[in-house]
């Protein structure tokens, strides 16, 4: 078994910096929806039903358009709205 390292730093409600042995990434969003920007500019959006274990993730590949754009826009919108909600309460 190999050694693992992971540290998550909350910069603002809904905005986190993830540090691990393999690199650094940033996450925007919260429970239910988030977008992660990782190593090499990889962008992954996730939408889920909190507490159920059910979620859907999709990676946005360079040059792709269509449903991926709308999916990421939806995830970012929901994530930002949730972050603002948490910040205000």
Backbone as XML, in Angstrom:
<?xml version="1.0"?>
<chain id="A" units="angstrom">
  <residue number="1" name="UNK">
    <atom name="N" x="0.846" y="-1.170" z="0.000"/>
    <atom name="CA" x="0.000" y="0.000" z="0.000"/>
    <atom name="C" x="0.895" y="1.238" z="0.000"/>
  </residue>
  <residue number="2" name="UNK">
    <atom name="N" x="0.556" y="2.203" z="-0.848"/>
    <atom name="CA" x="1.354" y="3.408" z="-0.955"/>
    <atom name="C" x="0.913" y="4.501" z="-0.005"/>
  </residue>
  <residue number="3" name="UNK">
    <atom name="N" x="1.789" y="5.445" z="0.203"/>
    <atom name="CA" x="1.508" y="6.590" z="1.057"/>
    <atom name="C" x="0.616" y="7.571" z="0.314"/>
  </residue>
  <residue number="4" name="UNK">
    <atom name="N" x="-0.409" y="8.054" z="0.980"/>
    <atom name="CA" x="-1.315" y="9.035" z="0.384"/>
    <atom name="C" x="-1.234" y="10.344" z="1.159"/>
  </residue>
  <residue number="5" name="UNK">
    <atom name="N" x="-1.464" y="11.436" z="0.440"/>
    <atom name="CA" x="-1.505" y="12.750" z="1.068"/>
    <atom name="C" x="-2.604" y="13.551" z="0.396"/>
  </residue>
  <residue number="6" name="UNK">
    <atom name="N" x="-3.460" y="14.189" z="1.188"/>
    <atom name="CA" x="-4.506" y="15.043" z="0.637"/>
    <atom name="C" x="-4.851" y="16.112" z="1.661"/>
  </residue>
  <residue number="7" name="UNK">
    <atom name="N" x="-4.902" y="17.342" z="1.219"/>
    <atom name="CA" x="-5.257" y="18.469" z="2.085"/>
    <atom name="C" x="-6.238" y="19.342" z="1.320"/>
  </residue>
  <residue number="8" name="UNK">
    <atom name="N" x="-7.352" y="19.683" z="1.939"/>
    <atom name="CA" x="-8.353" y="20.554" z="1.325"/>
    <atom name="C" x="-8.412" y="21.845" z="2.129"/>
  </residue>
  <residue number="9" name="UNK">
    <atom name="N" x="-8.224" y="22.963" z="1.434"/>
    <atom name="CA" x="-8.256" y="24.282" z="2.068"/>
    <atom name="C" x="-9.465" y="25.032" z="1.534"/>
  </residue>
  <residue number="10" name="UNK">
    <atom name="N" x="-10.355" y="25.463" z="2.418"/>
    <atom name="CA" x="-11.528" y="26.239" z="2.015"/>
    <atom name="C" x="-11.128" y="27.705" z="1.917"/>
  </residue>
  <residue number="11" name="UNK">
    <atom name="N" x="-11.196" y="28.248" z="0.701"/>
    <atom name="CA" x="-10.846" y="29.647" z="0.480"/>
    <atom name="C" x="-12.029" y="30.560" z="0.773"/>
  </residue>
  <residue number="12" name="UNK">
    <atom name="N" x="-13.191" y="30.176" z="0.310"/>
    <atom name="CA" x="-14.468" y="30.849" z="0.546"/>
    <atom name="C" x="-15.529" y="29.772" z="0.621"/>
  </residue>
  <residue number="13" name="UNK">
    <atom name="N" x="-16.713" y="30.057" z="1.126"/>
    <atom name="CA" x="-17.755" y="29.031" z="1.079"/>
    <atom name="C" x="-18.001" y="28.624" z="-0.379"/>
  </residue>
  <residue number="14" name="UNK">
    <atom name="N" x="-17.897" y="27.356" z="-0.652"/>
    <atom name="CA" x="-18.107" y="26.855" z="-2.004"/>
    <atom name="C" x="-16.882" y="26.880" z="-2.897"/>
  </residue>
  <residue number="15" name="UNK">
    <atom name="N" x="-15.736" y="27.364" z="-2.386"/>
    <atom name="CA" x="-14.497" y="27.409" z="-3.170"/>
    <atom name="C" x="-13.389" y="26.738" z="-2.363"/>
  </residue>
  <residue number="16" name="UNK">
    <atom name="N" x="-12.839" y="25.648" z="-2.923"/>
    <atom name="CA" x="-11.817" y="24.887" z="-2.193"/>
    <atom name="C" x="-10.586" y="24.657" z="-3.054"/>
  </residue>
  <residue number="17" name="UNK">
    <atom name="N" x="-9.449" y="24.590" z="-2.398"/>
    <atom name="CA" x="-8.184" y="24.255" z="-3.032"/>
    <atom name="C" x="-7.810" y="22.866" z="-2.521"/>
  </residue>
  <residue number="18" name="UNK">
    <atom name="N" x="-7.617" y="21.927" z="-3.456"/>
    <atom name="CA" x="-7.307" y="20.545" z="-3.115"/>
    <atom name="C" x="-5.839" y="20.285" z="-3.420"/>
  </residue>
  <residue number="19" name="UNK">
    <atom name="N" x="-5.083" y="19.856" z="-2.415"/>
    <atom name="CA" x="-3.657" y="19.600" z="-2.587"/>
    <atom name="C" x="-3.404" y="18.125" z="-2.285"/>
  </residue>
  <residue number="20" name="UNK">
    <atom name="N" x="-2.738" y="17.439" z="-3.218"/>
    <atom name="CA" x="-2.396" y="16.029" z="-3.004"/>
    <atom name="C" x="-1.002" y="15.764" z="-3.545"/>
  </residue>
  <residue number="21" name="UNK">
    <atom name="N" x="-0.566" y="14.553" z="-3.365"/>
    <atom name="CA" x="0.755" y="14.157" z="-3.832"/>
    <atom name="C" x="0.853" y="14.285" z="-5.362"/>
  </residue>
  <residue number="22" name="UNK">
    <atom name="N" x="-0.261" y="14.092" z="-6.061"/>
    <atom name="CA" x="-0.245" y="14.132" z="-7.529"/>
    <atom name="C" x="-0.453" y="15.530" z="-8.105"/>
  </residue>
  <residue number="23" name="UNK">
    <atom name="N" x="-0.799" y="16.524" z="-7.283"/>
    <atom name="CA" x="-0.953" y="17.871" z="-7.802"/>
    <atom name="C" x="-1.963" y="18.708" z="-7.038"/>
  </residue>
  <residue number="24" name="UNK">
    <atom name="N" x="-2.339" y="19.821" z="-7.650"/>
    <atom name="CA" x="-3.264" y="20.782" z="-7.048"/>
    <atom name="C" x="-4.458" y="20.951" z="-7.966"/>
  </residue>
  <residue number="25" name="UNK">
    <atom name="N" x="-5.648" y="21.074" z="-7.380"/>
    <atom name="CA" x="-6.848" y="21.370" z="-8.150"/>
    <atom name="C" x="-7.723" y="22.317" z="-7.345"/>
  </residue>
  <residue number="26" name="UNK">
    <atom name="N" x="-8.691" y="22.911" z="-8.013"/>
    <atom name="CA" x="-9.628" y="23.814" z="-7.347"/>
    <atom name="C" x="-11.041" y="23.335" z="-7.620"/>
  </residue>
  <residue number="27" name="UNK">
    <atom name="N" x="-11.901" y="23.442" z="-6.613"/>
    <atom name="CA" x="-13.299" y="23.060" z="-6.745"/>
    <atom name="C" x="-14.180" y="24.254" z="-6.425"/>
  </residue>
  <residue number="28" name="UNK">
    <atom name="N" x="-15.227" y="24.429" z="-7.243"/>
    <atom name="CA" x="-16.214" y="25.487" z="-7.017"/>
    <atom name="C" x="-17.569" y="24.811" z="-6.947"/>
  </residue>
  <residue number="29" name="UNK">
    <atom name="N" x="-18.327" y="25.104" z="-5.910"/>
    <atom name="CA" x="-19.643" y="24.509" z="-5.739"/>
    <atom name="C" x="-19.760" y="23.914" z="-4.358"/>
  </residue>
  <residue number="30" name="UNK">
    <atom name="N" x="-20.768" y="23.117" z="-4.185"/>
    <atom name="CA" x="-20.988" y="22.504" z="-2.882"/>
    <atom name="C" x="-21.735" y="21.215" z="-3.042"/>
  </residue>
  <residue number="31" name="UNK">
    <atom name="N" x="-22.466" y="20.841" z="-2.016"/>
    <atom name="CA" x="-23.249" y="19.620" z="-2.082"/>
    <atom name="C" x="-24.281" y="19.775" z="-3.199"/>
  </residue>
  <residue number="32" name="UNK">
    <atom name="N" x="-24.329" y="18.825" z="-4.056"/>
    <atom name="CA" x="-25.308" y="18.859" z="-5.142"/>
    <atom name="C" x="-24.716" y="19.201" z="-6.480"/>
  </residue>
  <residue number="33" name="UNK">
    <atom name="N" x="-23.736" y="20.096" z="-6.530"/>
    <atom name="CA" x="-23.140" y="20.484" z="-7.811"/>
    <atom name="C" x="-21.770" y="21.108" z="-7.588"/>
  </residue>
  <residue number="34" name="UNK">
    <atom name="N" x="-20.809" y="20.711" z="-8.408"/>
    <atom name="CA" x="-19.479" y="21.307" z="-8.315"/>
    <atom name="C" x="-18.740" y="21.177" z="-9.639"/>
  </residue>
  <residue number="35" name="UNK">
    <atom name="N" x="-17.763" y="22.042" z="-9.810"/>
    <atom name="CA" x="-16.865" y="21.991" z="-10.957"/>
    <atom name="C" x="-15.451" y="21.927" z="-10.404"/>
  </residue>
  <residue number="36" name="UNK">
    <atom name="N" x="-14.641" y="21.016" z="-10.923"/>
    <atom name="CA" x="-13.268" y="20.848" z="-10.480"/>
    <atom name="C" x="-12.336" y="21.147" z="-11.636"/>
  </residue>
  <residue number="37" name="UNK">
    <atom name="N" x="-11.361" y="22.014" z="-11.399"/>
    <atom name="CA" x="-10.341" y="22.338" z="-12.401"/>
    <atom name="C" x="-9.043" y="21.756" z="-11.878"/>
  </residue>
  <residue number="38" name="UNK">
    <atom name="N" x="-8.511" y="20.787" z="-12.616"/>
    <atom name="CA" x="-7.360" y="20.055" z="-12.120"/>
    <atom name="C" x="-6.134" y="20.146" z="-12.990"/>
  </residue>
  <residue number="39" name="UNK">
    <atom name="N" x="-5.284" y="19.175" z="-12.787"/>
    <atom name="CA" x="-4.006" y="19.079" z="-13.463"/>
    <atom name="C" x="-4.169" y="19.158" z="-14.984"/>
  </residue>
  <residue number="40" name="UNK">
    <atom name="N" x="-3.362" y="20.003" z="-15.607"/>
    <atom name="CA" x="-3.391" y="20.140" z="-17.052"/>
    <atom name="C" x="-4.630" y="20.848" z="-17.575"/>
  </residue>
  <residue number="41" name="UNK">
    <atom name="N" x="-5.359" y="21.564" z="-16.720"/>
    <atom name="CA" x="-6.550" y="22.280" z="-17.149"/>
    <atom name="C" x="-7.772" y="21.395" z="-17.302"/>
  </residue>
  <residue number="42" name="UNK">
    <atom name="N" x="-7.703" y="20.184" z="-16.788"/>
    <atom name="CA" x="-8.839" y="19.265" z="-16.866"/>
    <atom name="C" x="-10.015" y="19.835" z="-16.080"/>
  </residue>
  <residue number="43" name="UNK">
    <atom name="N" x="-11.198" y="19.879" z="-16.708"/>
    <atom name="CA" x="-12.395" y="20.421" z="-16.068"/>
    <atom name="C" x="-13.436" y="19.310" z="-15.984"/>
  </residue>
  <residue number="44" name="UNK">
    <atom name="N" x="-13.939" y="19.089" z="-14.769"/>
    <atom name="CA" x="-14.924" y="18.037" z="-14.551"/>
    <atom name="C" x="-16.072" y="18.604" z="-13.739"/>
  </residue>
  <residue number="45" name="UNK">
    <atom name="N" x="-17.283" y="18.402" z="-14.202"/>
    <atom name="CA" x="-18.472" y="18.853" z="-13.493"/>
    <atom name="C" x="-19.207" y="17.668" z="-12.900"/>
  </residue>
  <residue number="46" name="UNK">
    <atom name="N" x="-19.777" y="17.857" z="-11.730"/>
    <atom name="CA" x="-20.524" y="16.801" z="-11.053"/>
    <atom name="C" x="-21.820" y="17.369" z="-10.494"/>
  </residue>
  <residue number="47" name="UNK">
    <atom name="N" x="-22.921" y="16.655" z="-10.735"/>
    <atom name="CA" x="-24.217" y="17.008" z="-10.177"/>
    <atom name="C" x="-24.720" y="15.774" z="-9.458"/>
  </residue>
  <residue number="48" name="UNK">
    <atom name="N" x="-25.221" y="15.943" z="-8.248"/>
    <atom name="CA" x="-25.691" y="14.790" z="-7.494"/>
    <atom name="C" x="-26.831" y="15.125" z="-6.568"/>
  </residue>
  <residue number="49" name="UNK">
    <atom name="N" x="-27.420" y="14.103" z="-6.013"/>
    <atom name="CA" x="-28.481" y="14.244" z="-5.033"/>
    <atom name="C" x="-27.864" y="13.990" z="-3.665"/>
  </residue>
  <residue number="50" name="UNK">
    <atom name="N" x="-27.602" y="15.056" z="-2.875"/>
    <atom name="CA" x="-26.907" y="14.900" z="-1.600"/>
    <atom name="C" x="-27.556" y="13.862" z="-0.686"/>
  </residue>
  <residue number="51" name="UNK">
    <atom name="N" x="-26.716" y="13.037" z="-0.095"/>
    <atom name="CA" x="-27.181" y="12.029" z="0.844"/>
    <atom name="C" x="-27.656" y="10.735" z="0.209"/>
  </residue>
  <residue number="52" name="UNK">
    <atom name="N" x="-27.784" y="10.715" z="-1.123"/>
    <atom name="CA" x="-28.303" y="9.517" z="-1.790"/>
    <atom name="C" x="-27.205" y="8.636" z="-2.360"/>
  </residue>
  <residue number="53" name="UNK">
    <atom name="N" x="-26.033" y="9.205" z="-2.606"/>
    <atom name="CA" x="-24.970" y="8.465" z="-3.267"/>
    <atom name="C" x="-25.109" y="8.459" z="-4.777"/>
  </residue>
  <residue number="54" name="UNK">
    <atom name="N" x="-26.119" y="9.155" z="-5.313"/>
    <atom name="CA" x="-26.357" y="9.211" z="-6.754"/>
    <atom name="C" x="-25.765" y="10.505" z="-7.306"/>
  </residue>
  <residue number="55" name="UNK">
    <atom name="N" x="-24.932" y="10.375" z="-8.335"/>
    <atom name="CA" x="-24.353" y="11.560" z="-8.959"/>
    <atom name="C" x="-24.022" y="11.288" z="-10.424"/>
  </residue>
  <residue number="56" name="UNK">
    <atom name="N" x="-23.818" y="12.365" z="-11.171"/>
    <atom name="CA" x="-23.433" y="12.281" z="-12.578"/>
    <atom name="C" x="-22.243" y="13.205" z="-12.775"/>
  </residue>
  <residue number="57" name="UNK">
    <atom name="N" x="-21.190" y="12.701" z="-13.407"/>
    <atom name="CA" x="-19.991" y="13.495" z="-13.668"/>
    <atom name="C" x="-19.686" y="13.463" z="-15.153"/>
  </residue>
  <residue number="58" name="UNK">
    <atom name="N" x="-19.147" y="14.559" z="-15.636"/>
    <atom name="CA" x="-18.732" y="14.624" z="-17.029"/>
    <atom name="C" x="-17.499" y="15.506" z="-17.138"/>
  </residue>
  <residue number="59" name="UNK">
    <atom name="N" x="-16.521" y="15.029" z="-17.921"/>
    <atom name="CA" x="-15.308" y="15.803" z="-18.147"/>
    <atom name="C" x="-15.482" y="16.636" z="-19.403"/>
  </residue>
  <residue number="60" name="UNK">
    <atom name="N" x="-15.095" y="17.909" z="-19.324"/>
    <atom name="CA" x="-15.168" y="18.790" z="-20.477"/>
    <atom name="C" x="-13.841" y="18.712" z="-21.211"/>
  </residue>
  <residue number="61" name="UNK">
    <atom name="N" x="-13.887" y="18.216" z="-22.419"/>
    <atom name="CA" x="-12.671" y="18.057" z="-23.210"/>
    <atom name="C" x="-12.440" y="19.291" z="-24.072"/>
  </residue>
  <residue number="62" name="UNK">
    <atom name="N" x="-11.175" y="19.666" z="-24.301"/>
    <atom name="CA" x="-10.876" y="20.839" z="-25.126"/>
    <atom name="C" x="-11.498" y="20.716" z="-26.518"/>
  </residue>
  <residue number="63" name="UNK">
    <atom name="N" x="-12.099" y="21.787" z="-26.980"/>
    <atom name="CA" x="-12.691" y="21.812" z="-28.312"/>
    <atom name="C" x="-14.097" y="21.259" z="-28.383"/>
  </residue>
  <residue number="64" name="UNK">
    <atom name="N" x="-14.612" y="20.692" z="-27.291"/>
    <atom name="CA" x="-15.962" y="20.149" z="-27.329"/>
    <atom name="C" x="-16.967" y="21.248" z="-27.014"/>
  </residue>
  <residue number="65" name="UNK">
    <atom name="N" x="-18.127" y="21.130" z="-27.581"/>
    <atom name="CA" x="-19.188" y="22.110" z="-27.349"/>
    <atom name="C" x="-20.488" y="21.353" z="-27.120"/>
  </residue>
  <residue number="66" name="UNK">
    <atom name="N" x="-21.594" y="22.058" z="-27.233"/>
    <atom name="CA" x="-22.889" y="21.390" z="-27.115"/>
    <atom name="C" x="-23.260" y="21.114" z="-25.687"/>
  </residue>
  <residue number="67" name="UNK">
    <atom name="N" x="-23.658" y="19.849" z="-25.425"/>
    <atom name="CA" x="-24.200" y="19.499" z="-24.110"/>
    <atom name="C" x="-23.198" y="19.712" z="-22.985"/>
  </residue>
  <residue number="68" name="UNK">
    <atom name="N" x="-21.910" y="19.552" z="-23.265"/>
    <atom name="CA" x="-20.908" y="19.729" z="-22.216"/>
    <atom name="C" x="-20.909" y="21.177" z="-21.731"/>
  </residue>
  <residue number="69" name="UNK">
    <atom name="N" x="-20.985" y="22.126" z="-22.653"/>
    <atom name="CA" x="-21.006" y="23.542" z="-22.285"/>
    <atom name="C" x="-22.200" y="23.843" z="-21.381"/>
  </residue>
  <residue number="70" name="UNK">
    <atom name="N" x="-23.373" y="23.370" z="-21.770"/>
    <atom name="CA" x="-24.572" y="23.644" z="-20.983"/>
    <atom name="C" x="-24.527" y="22.930" z="-19.634"/>
  </residue>
  <residue number="71" name="UNK">
    <atom name="N" x="-23.959" y="21.734" z="-19.626"/>
    <atom name="CA" x="-23.815" y="20.994" z="-18.373"/>
    <atom name="C" x="-22.911" y="21.752" z="-17.407"/>
  </residue>
  <residue number="72" name="UNK">
    <atom name="N" x="-21.756" y="22.182" z="-17.882"/>
    <atom name="CA" x="-20.815" y="22.899" z="-17.020"/>
    <atom name="C" x="-21.414" y="24.232" z="-16.581"/>
  </residue>
  <residue number="73" name="UNK">
    <atom name="N" x="-22.110" y="24.925" z="-17.479"/>
    <atom name="CA" x="-22.762" y="26.184" z="-17.110"/>
    <atom name="C" x="-23.795" y="25.950" z="-16.009"/>
  </residue>
  <residue number="74" name="UNK">
    <atom name="N" x="-24.546" y="24.867" z="-16.120"/>
    <atom name="CA" x="-25.534" y="24.538" z="-15.092"/>
    <atom name="C" x="-24.860" y="24.240" z="-13.761"/>
  </residue>
  <residue number="75" name="UNK">
    <atom name="N" x="-23.817" y="23.436" z="-13.792"/>
    <atom name="CA" x="-23.115" y="23.071" z="-12.557"/>
    <atom name="C" x="-22.504" y="24.299" z="-11.904"/>
  </residue>
  <residue number="76" name="UNK">
    <atom name="N" x="-21.865" y="25.157" z="-12.686"/>
    <atom name="CA" x="-21.264" y="26.371" z="-12.136"/>
    <atom name="C" x="-22.343" y="27.265" z="-11.541"/>
  </residue>
  <residue number="77" name="UNK">
    <atom name="N" x="-23.446" y="27.434" z="-12.250"/>
    <atom name="CA" x="-24.534" y="28.276" z="-11.752"/>
    <atom name="C" x="-25.102" y="27.768" z="-10.433"/>
  </residue>
  <residue number="78" name="UNK">
    <atom name="N" x="-25.379" y="26.474" z="-10.375"/>
    <atom name="CA" x="-25.918" y="25.887" z="-9.147"/>
    <atom name="C" x="-24.881" y="25.960" z="-8.028"/>
  </residue>
  <residue number="79" name="UNK">
    <atom name="N" x="-23.623" y="25.671" z="-8.355"/>
    <atom name="CA" x="-22.568" y="25.717" z="-7.348"/>
    <atom name="C" x="-22.368" y="27.103" z="-6.769"/>
  </residue>
  <residue number="80" name="UNK">
    <atom name="N" x="-22.355" y="28.103" z="-7.629"/>
    <atom name="CA" x="-22.191" y="29.484" z="-7.165"/>
    <atom name="C" x="-23.394" y="29.906" z="-6.332"/>
  </residue>
  <residue number="81" name="UNK">
    <atom name="N" x="-24.595" y="29.561" z="-6.783"/>
    <atom name="CA" x="-25.797" y="29.908" z="-6.021"/>
    <atom name="C" x="-25.770" y="29.251" z="-4.642"/>
  </residue>
  <residue number="82" name="UNK">
    <atom name="N" x="-25.348" y="27.999" z="-4.582"/>
    <atom name="CA" x="-25.261" y="27.303" z="-3.301"/>
    <atom name="C" x="-24.192" y="27.930" z="-2.408"/>
  </residue>
  <residue number="83" name="UNK">
    <atom name="N" x="-23.064" y="28.292" z="-2.991"/>
    <atom name="CA" x="-22.009" y="28.950" z="-2.228"/>
    <atom name="C" x="-22.459" y="30.278" z="-1.639"/>
  </residue>
  <residue number="84" name="UNK">
    <atom name="N" x="-23.180" y="31.046" z="-2.430"/>
    <atom name="CA" x="-23.708" y="32.340" z="-1.945"/>
    <atom name="C" x="-24.742" y="32.101" z="-0.831"/>
  </residue>
  <residue number="85" name="UNK">
    <atom name="N" x="-25.576" y="31.086" z="-1.030"/>
    <atom name="CA" x="-26.569" y="30.749" z="-0.008"/>
    <atom name="C" x="-25.881" y="30.410" z="1.325"/>
  </residue>
  <residue number="86" name="UNK">
    <atom name="N" x="-24.858" y="29.573" z="1.261"/>
    <atom name="CA" x="-24.131" y="29.205" z="2.480"/>
    <atom name="C" x="-23.455" y="30.413" z="3.119"/>
  </residue>
  <residue number="87" name="UNK">
    <atom name="N" x="-22.893" y="31.260" z="2.294"/>
    <atom name="CA" x="-22.207" y="32.444" z="2.788"/>
    <atom name="C" x="-23.145" y="33.395" z="3.517"/>
  </residue>
  <residue number="88" name="UNK">
    <atom name="N" x="-24.380" y="33.503" z="3.005"/>
    <atom name="CA" x="-25.354" y="34.416" z="3.604"/>
    <atom name="C" x="-26.001" y="33.857" z="4.863"/>
  </residue>
  <residue number="89" name="UNK">
    <atom name="N" x="-25.939" y="32.557" z="5.066"/>
    <atom name="CA" x="-26.600" y="31.964" z="6.231"/>
    <atom name="C" x="-25.627" y="31.516" z="7.242"/>
  </residue>
</chain>
